[in-house]
Amino acid sequence: MVDPEGYARLIELARPDYVELKAYMHLGFSRKRLSQDNMPSHEEVLGFSEQVAQALEYQIADDSGGSRVVLLSKDGGKHNI
C-alpha cells in the first residue's frame, strides 16, 4: 500500500464523516487474477490507515482483524446513523 497522502487528498474531496479502509480479500473471481500473497495483513492495513488518518486529521474509530478493515472518523467516535 502506497501514497497515503494521495488517498487522503481524494477522501478530502468528499469530506465524509467516516472512511472504511479495507484489504483485498482473496475471494471469488479475483482468485483467478491475484494470489493470497496480494492480500495485506491487518497490521499493514492498520499502519496504512494510521498514515491516512494523520493526513486527514481523522481518528481510528474501530478495526476488525478478521475482516482486515479499519474505520476512520472525523471525531474518533462510532455513532448510530
Summary of the structure (lengths in Angstrom):
residues: 81
radius of gyration: 13.4
end to end distance: 30.0
largest distance: 39.8
contacts: 193
relative contact order: 0.23
helix: 42%
strand: 20%
